[in-house]
Amino acid sequence: MRWNILAAFAMTALAPFPAVAQGAPPDAARLIDSAVIDDVRSWLETDIVRLSVQSQNARYADVDSARVEALDQQWVAERDAADMPLIAATLSSPLSVYLTRVQAQAQGLYYEVFVTDDKGLNVGQSAITSDYWQGDEAKFQKTFPLGADAVFIDEAEWDGELNIWRAQLNLTIADEGGNQAVGAATIEINLTELMRRQAVIGG
């Protein structure tokens, strides 16, 4: 399927990293500096992202908490099912295709990228997430409700399978004028690769 091919292409950028010692966790907030955030905003603040989020906000405008929970449960159940209508619809959307390409073009810097609407429901993503609703998690609660400019950088976590440090950069997505929050985005950054790039730039 198209989304599996794109996801596989994006993940190939993570494969070449050599094994490294775990050591002490890096300072994610220091590493993910204003230059990194500005670069993310350059591809996040685009029509395909904004319009996709606003379209889902309108479609789910009257959805209550019970329906949100039902959608989330459906997503989790579909992860282990042969028939995946909700997951398939989300992963084959134009926004998901765009985010998968962004991840692939970052050449290993981004481990995962996903965008949510004003309720915290997934709109587009570069890979299948564990759940469909992010509204009860810090990635959403520390961005969208706090306004159009909110940024939340989570702590570094060690990925023993890939031997890399990772951390989530979370941002509010604003309307075209930049004044009204419409959704949120999570970009899981490969801190090991980011440190390598910053060392090269710094000489």
C-alpha positions in Angstrom: 0.0 0.0 0.0 1.2 3.6 -0.7 1.5 4.6 2.9 3.6 1.5 3.8 5.9 2.3 0.9 6.3 5.9 2.0 6.8 5.0 5.6 9.4 2.4 4.7 11.2 5.0 2.6 11.2 7.5 5.5 12.6 4.9 8.0 15.5 3.9 5.8 17.2 7.2 6.8 17.5 5.9 10.3 19.2 2.6 9.5 22.8 3.7 9.0 23.5 5.0 12.5 26.3 3.1 14.3 25.9 1.8 17.8 26.7 4.3 20.4 26.9 4.2 24.2 23.8 5.3 26.0 25.6 7.6 28.5 23.8 10.5 30.2 20.7 11.9 28.5 21.4 15.0 26.4 19.7 18.3 27.1 16.8 18.2 24.6 15.7 21.8 25.3 19.2 23.1 24.5 19.8 21.0 21.4 16.4 21.8 19.9 17.2 25.5 19.7 15.5 28.3 17.9 17.2 27.4 14.6 15.7 23.8 14.8 12.3 25.2 15.7 12.4 27.8 12.9 13.3 25.0 10.4 10.3 22.9 11.5 8.0 25.9 11.3 9.2 26.5 7.7 7.5 23.3 6.5 4.8 23.1 9.2 3.3 26.6 8.5 2.0 25.7 5.1 -1.4 25.5 3.4 -1.5 21.7 3.2 -1.0 21.5 7.0 -3.2 24.4 8.0 -6.1 23.5 5.6 -6.0 19.8 6.5 -6.3 20.6 10.2 -9.1 23.2 9.7 -11.0 20.8 7.5 -11.0 18.1 10.1 -11.9 20.7 12.8 -15.0 21.5 10.8 -15.8 17.8 10.1 -15.5 16.9 13.8 -16.9 20.2 15.2 -19.9 18.4 16.9 -18.0 15.3 18.0 -18.4 14.7 21.8 -16.0 13.0 24.2 -17.8 9.6 23.8 -17.2 9.7 20.0 -13.6 10.8 20.5 -13.1 7.8 22.8 -14.8 5.5 20.3 -12.5 6.7 17.5 -9.5 6.1 19.7 -10.6 2.6 20.6 -11.2 1.9 16.9 -7.7 3.0 16.0 -6.1 0.8 18.7 -8.2 -2.2 17.6 -7.3 -1.7 13.9 -3.6 -1.8 14.7 -4.0 -5.6 15.0 -6.7 -6.1 12.4 -6.6 -6.9 8.7 -9.2 -4.3 8.0 -8.1 -0.8 8.9 -10.5 1.8 7.5 -9.6 4.6 10.0 -5.9 4.0 9.9 -5.9 3.6 6.1 -7.9 6.8 5.6 -5.5 8.8 7.8 -2.2 7.4 6.4 -3.3 7.9 2.8 -4.4 11.5 3.2 -2.5 14.3 1.4 -1.2 15.6 4.7 0.2 12.2 5.7 1.9 11.8 2.3 3.4 15.3 2.8 4.7 14.6 6.3 6.2 11.3 5.3 8.1 13.1 2.5 9.3 15.8 5.0 10.6 13.1 7.3 12.4 11.3 4.5 14.0 14.5 3.2 15.3 15.2 6.7 17.6 12.2 6.3 17.3 10.7 9.7 16.7 13.9 11.8 13.0 13.2 12.3 12.0 9.9 13.7 8.2 10.5 13.6 5.9 13.4 12.6 2.2 13.8 13.3 -0.4 16.6 13.3 -3.6 16.7 15.4 -6.8 18.8 15.2 -8.3 21.0 17.9 -9.5 18.0 19.9 -6.1 16.2 19.7 -7.3 13.7 17.1 -4.7 12.7 14.4 -5.1 14.5 11.1 -1.9 13.3 9.3 1.2 11.3 10.3 4.4 9.8 8.9 3.8 6.4 10.6 1.1 4.6 12.6 0.9 6.0 16.1 -0.1 3.9 19.1 -3.4 5.8 19.4 -5.6 8.2 17.5 -6.3 10.7 20.3 -3.5 12.8 21.8 -5.7 15.2 23.7 -4.9 13.6 27.1 -1.2 13.8 26.7 1.4 16.6 27.4 2.2 17.0 23.7 -1.2 18.4 23.2 -2.1 19.9 26.6 1.1 21.9 26.7 0.7 23.4 23.2 -2.8 23.9 21.8 -4.6 25.2 24.9 -1.7 27.6 25.6 -2.1 29.6 22.4 -0.8 30.0 18.9 2.9 30.3 19.7 3.2 27.5 22.3 6.2 25.2 22.1 6.9 22.2 24.4 10.0 20.1 24.3 9.8 16.9 26.1 12.8 15.1 27.8 15.2 12.9 25.9 14.5 9.2 25.8 16.9 6.4 24.8 15.9 4.1 21.9 17.8 0.9 22.6 16.7 -0.7 19.3 18.2 2.1 17.2 20.9 3.2 19.7 19.8 6.9 19.5 18.5 9.5 21.8 15.1 10.9 20.8 12.9 13.8 22.1 9.6 15.3 21.0 9.3 18.9 19.8 5.6 19.9 20.1 4.1 23.0 18.7 0.7 24.7 18.3 -0.5 25.1 14.7 -2.0 28.5 14.1 -4.4 29.9 11.5 -3.1 31.9 8.5 -2.9 35.1 10.5 -0.9 33.3 13.2 -3.3 34.4 16.0 -5.7 31.5 16.5 -4.7 28.0 17.5 -6.2 25.4 15.2 -4.2 22.2 16.0 -0.9 20.9 17.2 2.1 19.0 15.8 4.6 16.6 17.3 8.0 16.0 15.7 10.1 13.3 17.3 13.7 14.4 16.7 16.7 12.1 16.6 18.9 13.9 19.1 21.9 11.7 18.2 21.8 12.9 14.6 21.1 16.5 15.7 24.2 16.5 17.9 26.3 15.1 15.0 25.0 17.9 12.7 25.6 20.6 15.3 29.1 19.4 15.9 29.9 19.5 12.2 28.5 23.1 11.9 30.3 24.1 15.1 33.6 22.8 13.7 
